Amino acid sequence: METGEGAGVDASSSVPPGFSVPPPPTRPPMVGPPPDGSGLRSAAVALLNLSGFGLGYVLMRCWGRAVACWAATGALLFVALPADPDGVATGVVVAYAVALVLAALDGARAARRRAVGGSWRPVVAAGAGLVLLAAPAGGVALYGSERDEAVEQMLLDRLEQGDRGVAAASGRPFADVRDDYRSALAVYRDLGEKHTGSRAGKLVPKRLDAYYRAISAPYRQNKYCEAVEPLTYLRTVPKAIDRKLLGDLVGFPDDPLATALYECGVSKLGSVTSPADGPELAELLRTFPGSAQAGKVGPTVTEKISAQSRAVRGKAPCTALGALRTIRATALSLPDAKVSALAAKADPGIEDGAYACGVAKFEEKKFDSARLSLTEFAATYKKDKRRARAQDIAIAAEIADKRAAAGKHLPPASAPGGARMELVISNDAPDGVEVLYTGPVTGRAVIGKCGSCSTYSPVNGILSACKAKGKNYPKTTLRLPAGEYHFLYKHRGGSSSDVSSYADGSKIQSGYRYTSCTYMSSSPTFGLTPRDTTSGI
């Protein structure tokens, strides 16, 4: 037996020809019991994968799976950032959570038979996994904070939207922007009631103060009539929003509205055509009956009546009369009985004004209007000492409407003395006649119809009217002082309604007796025509 170097021969020398020695395995066997420490390795990899960074796969050098984890996390960040008030959809969050759990389970399974690479020991890797779990938790907390800030910004944007609405509406007629103000109030109400703790919600009380100031701006500018509607609206706001948000604003509109109603109502007192056009004083007495402003209504009405009663004797009696009548009607319409009773104080002024206005219209050559006014005065105030005078002026106005010369001046207030001449007027017309006259004296006379008379042609009327022998014509006799007279002959109906009146002038001289004949002429149209004759006394 040989000894020596032969004892150190490599074992490969004993391998049969044609065979080689296999390399050692790169991982633990997949069958049989797992290697020692597999549980700690599985936990470490699972924890590292739960961080969302796929670090468990990185330590095991499973690069494909690590890239898949990175892709999932990147997709989540892409969807979630930047944060918005609505947050991330629930489906996305659930999908990502499922992906993390699957990555943890898969990593734990794979790590049972695979060593953690590099210098990381399983205990260190597990500890790092626990620490890195703070990353998702911190990310959730940070995202929640960002989302809250996004919500705050959204609410602030809504607050700004309401502010812009108020700013745009400010200064415009309230009726045109009422809906804009309501929309802004809806924004403030939502923020103040549903988002009380937000930055925007905490700003709502200040915004409501600015809201009230914007709407009540006409009042501060002394535009009282313009301020009534917006201030009335502000009184309804506490019904539409939490009163706690309004604070002292709840009762703010009351005094300004009472003042606006009073000032506006007084400014219209006597200047509107009917109480319906100036309802502010009535609204004041109904809404704020015990207010200082309501207490001033009665004295103001009395003062206005006194002022206009004096004004009817001035240069514009018709204007003052209209004001007095409106003040009286307004006073009667007010809900306070004591104020309504003041309407009677306007009656004497209205009576004086009715007469003065009729006279003024005559002097202004508005003859038809003067006639109507003075005729109404005479019919309404039958016990007034000026009634007869008003009737005379009305007669003169009616004549002047057809014959302007009759309106050069008012008829004399009293008849002159001295002799009077007779003017006998006969009627040769089938219908009655009314004769109006004005001059040194003014009056009217009525002549009955001539039943057996007929209509004349123009030529026959001149030659034949009132000349039939033995015929008794209806007549009237006027006794007139000498002077210039104006006459108006008016048809009084009967056989024909299409008969025009006739106006003419005559001069009455002392020492004469006058006769006149009226008849109906058929050409060019039916009309009354007088024919005068004069004879010495």
C-alpha positions as CSV (number, residue, x, y, z in Angstrom):
1,M,0.0,0.0,0.0
2,E,1.4,3.4,-1.0
3,T,1.4,6.4,1.2
4,G,2.4,10.1,0.7
5,E,1.0,12.5,-1.8
6,G,-1.6,10.1,-3.0
7,A,-3.6,10.7,0.3
8,G,-4.3,14.4,-0.7
9,V,-5.7,13.8,-4.1
10,D,-8.9,16.0,-5.0
11,A,-12.1,14.0,-4.7
12,S,-13.0,15.1,-8.3
13,S,-10.4,12.7,-9.3
14,S,-12.7,10.0,-8.3
15,V,-15.5,11.2,-10.5
16,P,-16.1,8.9,-13.4
17,P,-15.1,10.2,-16.8
18,G,-17.9,12.3,-18.5
19,F,-19.4,13.7,-15.3
20,S,-18.9,17.1,-13.4
21,V,-19.7,18.4,-9.9
22,P,-22.9,20.7,-9.8
23,P,-22.6,24.3,-8.3
24,P,-24.1,24.9,-4.8
25,P,-27.9,26.0,-4.7
26,T,-28.7,29.8,-4.8
27,R,-31.9,29.6,-2.6
28,P,-33.3,27.2,0.0
29,P,-35.1,24.2,-1.3
30,M,-38.8,24.8,-2.1
31,V,-39.8,21.5,-0.5
32,G,-39.3,20.3,2.9
33,P,-39.2,22.4,6.1
34,P,-38.2,26.1,5.5
35,P,-34.8,27.3,6.6
36,D,-34.3,28.7,10.0
37,G,-35.5,32.3,10.6
38,S,-38.1,32.1,7.8
39,G,-40.9,33.6,10.0
40,L,-38.9,36.7,10.9
41,R,-37.9,37.1,7.2
42,S,-41.6,36.9,6.1
43,A,-42.7,39.4,8.7
44,A,-39.9,41.8,7.7
45,V,-40.7,41.6,4.0
46,A,-44.4,42.0,4.6
47,L,-43.9,45.1,6.8
48,L,-41.6,46.6,4.2
49,N,-44.1,46.0,1.4
50,L,-46.9,47.5,3.5
51,S,-45.1,50.8,3.4
52,G,-46.1,51.1,-0.2
53,F,-42.5,51.3,-1.5
54,G,-42.1,47.6,-2.3
55,L,-38.9,47.5,-0.2
56,G,-39.5,43.9,0.8
57,Y,-39.2,43.0,-2.9
58,V,-36.1,45.2,-3.2
59,L,-34.3,43.4,-0.4
60,M,-35.2,40.1,-2.0
61,R,-34.1,41.4,-5.4
62,C,-37.6,40.8,-6.9
63,W,-37.3,43.8,-9.1
64,G,-40.4,43.2,-11.3
65,R,-42.7,43.0,-8.3
66,A,-41.0,46.1,-6.7
67,V,-41.7,48.0,-9.9
68,A,-45.3,46.9,-9.7
69,C,-45.5,48.3,-6.1
70,W,-44.0,51.6,-7.3
71,A,-46.4,51.8,-10.1
72,A,-49.4,51.3,-7.8
73,T,-48.1,54.0,-5.3
74,G,-47.4,56.4,-8.2
75,A,-50.9,55.9,-9.6
76,L,-52.4,56.6,-6.2
77,L,-50.3,59.8,-5.9
78,F,-51.2,60.9,-9.4
79,V,-54.9,60.5,-8.6
80,A,-54.8,62.0,-5.1
81,L,-52.5,65.0,-5.7
82,P,-53.1,67.9,-5.5
83,A,-55.6,67.4,-2.8
84,D,-59.2,68.6,-3.6
85,P,-62.2,69.0,-1.3
86,D,-63.8,65.8,-2.6
87,G,-60.8,63.6,-1.8
88,V,-59.9,60.4,-3.5
89,A,-62.6,58.1,-4.7
90,T,-63.3,55.2,-2.3
91,G,-62.7,52.6,-5.1
92,V,-59.2,53.9,-5.6
93,V,-58.4,53.8,-1.9
94,V,-59.8,50.3,-1.6
95,A,-57.9,49.0,-4.7
96,Y,-54.7,50.4,-3.4
97,A,-55.2,48.9,0.1
98,V,-55.9,45.5,-1.5
99,A,-52.7,45.9,-3.6
100,L,-50.7,46.6,-0.4
101,V,-52.1,43.6,1.4
102,L,-51.5,41.3,-1.6
103,A,-47.9,42.6,-1.8
104,A,-47.4,42.0,1.9
105,L,-48.8,38.4,1.7
106,D,-46.9,37.7,-1.5
107,G,-43.7,39.0,0.0
108,A,-44.2,37.1,3.2
109,R,-44.7,33.9,1.3
110,A,-41.7,34.4,-0.9
111,A,-39.4,35.4,2.0
112,R,-40.0,32.1,3.8
113,R,-37.4,30.4,1.5
114,R,-35.3,33.4,0.4
115,A,-32.8,35.3,2.4
116,V,-32.9,39.1,2.8
117,G,-30.2,40.5,0.5
118,G,-27.3,42.7,1.3
119,S,-26.2,43.4,4.9
120,W,-29.7,43.6,6.2
121,R,-30.5,41.0,8.8
122,P,-34.1,39.9,9.2
123,V,-34.4,41.6,12.6
124,V,-33.1,44.9,11.2
125,A,-35.4,44.6,8.2
126,A,-38.4,44.0,10.4
127,G,-37.6,47.0,12.5
128,A,-37.2,49.1,9.4
129,G,-40.6,47.8,8.2
130,L,-42.2,48.9,11.4
131,V,-40.7,52.3,11.1
132,L,-41.6,52.7,7.5
133,L,-45.3,51.9,8.3
134,A,-45.3,55.5,9.6
135,A,-45.0,56.7,6.0
136,P,-48.5,55.6,4.8
137,A,-50.0,56.8,8.1
138,G,-48.2,60.1,7.8
139,G,-49.2,60.4,4.2
140,V,-52.8,59.9,5.1
141,A,-52.5,62.5,7.8
142,L,-50.8,64.9,5.5
143,Y,-53.3,64.3,2.7
144,G,-56.1,64.9,5.2
145,S,-54.6,68.2,6.2
146,E,-54.2,69.2,2.5
147,R,-57.8,68.1,1.8
148,D,-59.0,70.2,4.7
149,E,-57.2,73.2,3.4
150,A,-58.7,72.5,0.0
151,V,-62.1,72.5,1.6
152,E,-61.3,75.8,3.4
153,Q,-60.2,77.3,0.1
154,M,-63.4,76.1,-1.6
155,L,-65.5,77.7,1.2
156,L,-63.5,80.9,1.0
157,D,-64.1,80.9,-2.8
158,R,-67.8,80.6,-2.2
159,L,-67.7,83.4,0.3
160,E,-65.9,85.5,-2.2
161,Q,-68.6,84.6,-4.8
162,G,-71.2,85.9,-2.4
163,D,-69.2,89.1,-1.8
164,R,-68.9,89.7,-5.6
165,G,-72.7,89.3,-5.9
166,V,-73.3,92.0,-3.2
167,A,-70.7,94.3,-4.8
168,A,-72.2,94.0,-8.2
169,A,-75.7,94.6,-6.9
170,S,-74.7,97.6,-4.7
171,G,-75.9,100.9,-6.1
172,R,-78.4,99.5,-8.6
173,P,-82.2,99.8,-8.2
174,F,-83.2,97.2,-5.6
175,A,-86.0,95.8,-7.7
176,D,-83.5,94.9,-10.4
177,V,-81.1,93.1,-8.0
178,R,-83.4,91.6,-5.4
179,D,-82.6,88.0,-6.6
180,D,-78.8,88.8,-6.6
181,Y,-79.1,89.8,-2.9
182,R,-81.1,86.6,-2.1
183,S,-78.5,84.5,-3.8
184,A,-75.7,86.1,-1.8
185,L,-77.7,85.6,1.4
186,A,-78.1,81.9,0.5
187,V,-74.3,81.6,0.3
188,Y,-73.8,83.3,3.7
189,R,-76.5,81.2,5.3
190,D,-74.9,77.9,4.0
191,L,-71.5,78.9,5.2
192,G,-72.7,80.3,8.5
193,E,-75.0,77.5,9.4
194,K,-73.3,74.4,7.9
195,H,-69.7,75.4,8.1
196,T,-69.6,77.4,11.3
197,G,-66.1,76.3,12.3
198,S,-64.5,77.1,8.9
199,R,-62.5,80.2,8.2
200,A,-65.2,81.3,5.8
201,G,-68.0,80.5,8.3
202,K,-66.3,82.7,10.9
203,L,-66.3,85.6,8.5
204,V,-70.0,85.4,7.8
205,P,-71.1,87.9,10.5
206,K,-68.8,90.6,9.1
207,R,-70.1,89.8,5.6
208,L,-73.7,90.1,6.8
209,D,-72.8,93.5,8.3
210,A,-71.5,94.6,4.9
211,Y,-74.6,93.0,3.2
212,Y,-76.9,95.2,5.4
213,R,-74.9,98.3,4.7
214,A,-75.0,97.7,0.9
215,I,-78.7,97.2,0.9
216,S,-79.5,100.1,3.1
217,A,-77.2,102.6,1.3
218,P,-80.1,104.7,-0.2
219,Y,-81.2,105.4,3.4
220,R,-77.8,106.8,4.3
221,Q,-77.9,108.9,1.2
222,N,-81.2,110.4,2.3
223,K,-83.0,108.8,-0.7
224,Y,-85.9,107.8,1.5
225,C,-88.5,106.7,-1.1
226,E,-85.8,104.6,-2.7
227,A,-84.8,103.1,0.7
228,V,-88.3,101.8,1.6
229,E,-88.2,98.6,-0.5
230,P,-84.7,97.4,0.5
231,L,-85.3,98.2,4.2
232,T,-88.5,96.3,4.1
233,Y,-86.6,93.4,2.6
234,L,-84.0,93.5,5.4
235,R,-86.7,93.0,8.0
236,T,-87.5,89.6,6.4
237,V,-83.8,88.4,6.5
238,P,-84.0,87.1,10.1
239,K,-86.6,84.6,8.9
240,A,-84.2,83.3,6.3
241,I,-81.0,82.9,8.3
242,D,-79.9,81.9,11.8
243,R,-80.5,85.0,14.0
244,K,-77.3,84.3,15.9
245,L,-75.3,85.1,12.8
246,L,-77.0,88.5,12.5
247,G,-76.6,89.6,16.1
248,D,-77.7,93.3,16.5
249,L,-78.6,93.4,12.8
250,V,-81.9,91.7,13.6
251,G,-83.5,94.9,14.7
252,F,-81.4,97.3,12.6
253,P,-83.9,98.0,9.8
254,D,-86.8,99.1,12.1
255,D,-85.9,102.7,12.9
256,P,-84.4,103.5,9.4
257,L,-87.5,102.0,7.8
258,A,-89.9,104.1,10.0
259,T,-87.9,107.2,9.1
260,A,-87.9,106.4,5.4
261,L,-91.6,105.7,5.4
262,Y,-92.3,109.0,7.2
263,E,-90.0,111.2,5.0
264,C,-91.1,109.6,1.8
265,G,-94.8,109.8,2.7
266,V,-94.5,113.5,3.7
267,S,-92.6,114.3,0.5
268,K,-95.5,112.8,-1.5
269,L,-98.3,114.4,0.7
270,G,-100.2,116.5,-1.6
271,S,-98.1,115.8,-4.7
272,V,-99.6,112.5,-5.8
273,T,-102.9,112.0,-7.6
274,S,-104.3,109.4,-5.1
275,P,-103.5,107.8,-1.8
276,A,-102.6,104.6,-3.6
277,D,-99.6,106.4,-5.2
278,G,-98.3,107.3,-1.7
279,P,-99.0,104.5,0.7
280,E,-95.9,105.1,2.9
281,L,-97.7,107.0,5.7
282,A,-100.4,104.3,6.0
283,E,-97.7,101.7,6.1
284,L,-95.8,103.6,8.8
285,L,-98.9,103.8,11.0
286,R,-99.7,100.1,10.5
287,T,-96.2,98.8,11.0
288,F,-94.8,101.2,13.6
289,P,-97.8,102.7,15.3
290,G,-96.0,103.6,18.5
291,S,-92.9,105.0,16.9
292,A,-91.7,108.6,17.1
293,Q,-92.1,108.9,13.4
294,A,-95.7,107.8,13.5
295,G,-96.4,110.4,16.2
296,K,-95.3,113.2,13.8
297,V,-97.8,112.2,11.0
298,G,-100.8,114.1,12.6
299,P,-99.0,117.4,13.1
300,T,-97.5,117.2,9.7
301,V,-100.8,116.6,8.0
302,T,-102.3,119.6,9.9
303,E,-99.3,121.8,8.8
304,K,-99.6,120.7,5.2
305,I,-103.4,121.5,5.2
306,S,-102.8,125.0,6.6
307,A,-100.0,125.8,4.1
308,Q,-102.1,124.7,1.1
309,S,-105.2,126.5,2.4
310,R,-103.2,129.7,2.4
311,A,-101.8,128.8,-1.0
312,V,-105.2,128.7,-2.7
313,R,-105.3,132.5,-2.3
314,G,-102.0,132.8,-4.0
315,K,-100.7,132.8,-7.6
316,A,-101.3,129.1,-8.2
317,P,-104.7,128.3,-6.7
318,C,-105.3,125.2,-8.9
319,T,-102.1,123.6,-7.8
320,A,-102.9,124.3,-4.2
321,L,-106.4,123.0,-4.6
322,G,-105.1,119.7,-6.1
323,A,-102.7,119.3,-3.2
324,L,-105.4,120.0,-0.6
325,R,-107.7,117.4,-2.2
326,T,-105.0,114.8,-2.2
327,I,-104.0,115.6,1.4
328,R,-107.6,115.2,2.4
329,A,-108.0,111.9,0.6
330,T,-104.7,110.6,2.1
331,A,-105.7,111.6,5.6
332,L,-109.0,109.8,5.2
333,S,-107.2,106.6,4.1
334,L,-104.8,106.5,7.1
335,P,-105.5,103.7,9.6
336,D,-105.2,106.1,12.6
337,A,-108.6,107.5,13.5
338,K,-107.2,110.7,15.0
339,V,-105.2,111.4,11.8
340,S,-108.2,110.6,9.6
341,A,-110.3,113.2,11.5
342,L,-107.9,115.9,10.4
343,A,-109.2,115.6,6.8
344,A,-112.1,117.9,7.7
345,K,-109.7,120.7,8.2
346,A,-109.0,120.8,4.5
347,D,-112.7,121.4,3.5
348,P,-112.7,125.3,3.9
349,G,-109.5,125.5,1.9
350,I,-110.9,123.2,-0.8
351,E,-114.0,125.4,-1.1
352,D,-112.0,128.6,-1.5
353,G,-109.6,126.8,-3.9
354,A,-112.4,125.6,-6.1
355,Y,-113.7,129.1,-6.7
356,A,-110.2,130.6,-7.0
357,C,-109.1,128.0,-9.5
358,G,-112.1,128.5,-11.7
359,V,-111.5,132.3,-11.8
360,A,-107.8,131.7,-12.5
361,K,-108.6,129.4,-15.4
362,F,-110.9,132.1,-16.9
363,E,-108.1,134.7,-16.6
364,E,-105.7,132.2,-18.3
365,K,-108.2,131.9,-21.2
366,K,-109.0,128.3,-20.4
367,F,-112.6,129.0,-20.9
368,D,-114.1,125.5,-21.1
369,S,-112.2,124.3,-18.1
370,A,-113.2,127.5,-16.2
371,R,-116.9,126.8,-17.0
372,L,-116.7,123.2,-15.8
373,S,-114.9,124.2,-12.5
374,L,-117.2,127.1,-11.7
375,T,-120.3,125.1,-12.6
376,E,-119.2,122.4,-10.3
377,F,-118.5,124.9,-7.5
378,A,-122.0,126.4,-7.8
379,A,-123.6,122.9,-7.7
380,T,-121.5,121.8,-4.7
381,Y,-121.5,124.9,-2.5
382,K,-125.0,126.2,-2.8
383,K,-124.8,128.2,0.4
384,D,-121.5,130.0,-0.6
385,K,-121.9,133.7,-1.0
386,R,-119.8,133.5,-4.2
387,R,-122.2,131.1,-5.9
388,A,-124.0,133.7,-8.0
389,R,-120.7,135.2,-9.0
390,A,-119.3,131.8,-10.0
391,Q,-122.4,131.2,-12.2
392,D,-121.9,134.5,-14.0
393,I,-118.2,133.8,-14.7
394,A,-119.2,130.3,-15.9
395,I,-121.7,131.9,-18.3
396,A,-119.1,134.3,-19.6
397,A,-116.6,131.5,-20.0
398,E,-119.0,129.4,-22.0
399,I,-119.7,132.4,-24.4
400,A,-115.9,133.2,-24.6
401,D,-115.2,129.6,-25.6
402,K,-117.2,130.4,-28.8
403,R,-116.5,134.1,-28.9
404,A,-113.1,135.1,-27.6
405,A,-114.0,138.7,-27.2
406,A,-116.3,137.8,-24.3
407,G,-113.3,136.6,-22.3
408,K,-111.2,139.7,-22.4
409,H,-111.9,140.3,-18.7
410,L,-114.1,139.0,-16.0
411,P,-117.7,140.0,-16.0
412,P,-118.5,142.9,-13.6
413,A,-119.1,141.9,-10.1
414,S,-122.1,144.2,-9.7
415,A,-124.6,145.6,-12.2
416,P,-124.4,149.3,-13.1
417,G,-127.2,151.7,-12.2
418,G,-129.2,153.8,-14.6
419,A,-131.8,153.1,-17.3
420,R,-132.2,149.7,-18.8
421,M,-133.3,148.9,-22.3
422,E,-135.6,146.1,-23.4
423,L,-134.3,143.3,-25.7
424,V,-137.2,141.1,-26.8
425,I,-136.1,137.8,-28.3
426,S,-138.7,135.8,-30.2
427,N,-138.2,132.2,-31.3
428,D,-139.3,131.0,-34.7
429,A,-137.6,127.6,-34.4
430,P,-139.3,124.2,-33.8
431,D,-137.0,123.7,-30.8
432,G,-136.3,125.6,-27.7
433,V,-133.5,128.1,-27.3
434,E,-131.2,129.1,-24.4
435,V,-129.7,132.5,-24.6
436,L,-126.5,133.3,-22.6
437,Y,-125.3,136.9,-22.5
438,T,-122.5,138.9,-20.8
439,G,-121.6,142.5,-20.8
440,P,-122.4,145.1,-18.1
441,V,-124.6,142.3,-16.7
442,T,-124.5,138.6,-17.2
443,G,-127.2,136.0,-17.3
444,R,-129.2,133.4,-19.2
445,A,-132.7,133.1,-20.5
446,V,-134.7,130.2,-21.9
447,I,-137.3,130.5,-24.7
448,G,-139.7,127.7,-25.4
449,K,-140.1,126.0,-28.8
450,C,-142.4,127.1,-31.5
451,G,-144.5,124.0,-32.3
452,S,-145.8,125.3,-35.6
453,C,-142.5,126.7,-36.8
454,S,-140.1,125.0,-39.3
455,T,-136.6,125.3,-40.6
456,Y,-135.8,128.1,-43.0
457,S,-133.3,128.4,-45.8
458,P,-130.8,131.1,-45.3
459,V,-132.5,133.6,-47.6
460,N,-136.1,132.9,-46.4
461,G,-135.0,133.1,-42.8
462,I,-133.7,136.7,-43.2
463,L,-136.9,137.7,-45.0
464,S,-139.6,135.8,-43.2
465,A,-138.5,134.7,-39.7
466,C,-140.8,136.0,-36.9
467,K,-143.0,137.9,-39.5
468,A,-146.0,135.7,-39.8
469,K,-149.1,137.8,-39.0
470,G,-151.3,136.7,-36.2
471,K,-148.7,134.1,-35.0
472,N,-147.8,134.2,-31.3
473,Y,-144.1,133.4,-31.1
474,P,-142.5,132.2,-27.8
475,K,-140.4,135.1,-26.5
476,T,-138.4,136.5,-23.6
477,T,-137.6,140.1,-22.6
478,L,-134.3,141.1,-21.2
479,R,-133.7,144.5,-19.5
480,L,-130.1,145.5,-20.1
481,P,-128.0,148.5,-19.1
482,A,-126.3,150.2,-22.1
483,G,-123.0,148.7,-23.2
484,E,-121.3,146.0,-25.3
485,Y,-122.8,142.5,-25.0
486,H,-121.9,139.1,-26.2
487,F,-124.6,136.5,-26.8
488,L,-124.6,132.7,-27.3
489,Y,-127.7,131.1,-28.7
490,K,-127.9,127.4,-27.8
491,H,-130.2,124.8,-29.2
492,R,-132.2,122.9,-26.5
493,G,-133.0,119.7,-28.4
494,G,-136.2,118.5,-29.9
495,S,-136.7,117.9,-33.6
496,S,-133.1,117.7,-34.4
497,S,-129.9,117.1,-32.4
498,D,-127.6,118.3,-35.2
499,V,-128.0,122.0,-34.6
500,S,-125.0,124.2,-33.9
501,S,-125.0,127.1,-31.5
502,Y,-124.5,130.7,-32.6
503,A,-122.4,133.4,-30.9
504,D,-122.6,137.1,-31.7
505,G,-122.1,140.5,-30.2
506,S,-124.4,143.6,-29.9
507,K,-124.2,147.1,-28.6
508,I,-127.1,148.3,-26.4
509,Q,-127.6,152.1,-26.4
510,S,-129.7,154.2,-24.2
511,G,-133.1,155.4,-25.6
512,Y,-133.7,152.3,-27.8
513,R,-135.9,149.2,-27.7
514,Y,-134.4,146.1,-29.3
515,T,-135.9,143.0,-30.8
516,S,-134.3,139.8,-32.0
517,C,-135.6,136.7,-33.7
518,T,-134.0,133.2,-33.6
519,Y,-134.7,130.6,-36.2
520,M,-133.2,127.5,-37.6
521,S,-131.3,127.6,-40.9
522,S,-130.7,124.5,-42.9
523,S,-127.6,125.6,-44.9
524,P,-124.8,124.9,-44.9
525,T,-125.7,123.1,-41.7
526,F,-128.5,123.4,-39.3
527,G,-127.9,126.3,-36.9
528,L,-129.6,129.0,-34.9
529,T,-129.4,132.4,-36.4
530,P,-130.6,135.6,-34.7
531,R,-132.0,138.5,-36.6
532,D,-131.9,141.9,-34.8
533,T,-134.0,145.0,-35.1
534,T,-133.8,148.3,-33.3
535,S,-136.5,150.9,-32.7
536,G,-136.5,154.2,-30.7
537,I,-138.4,154.4,-27.5
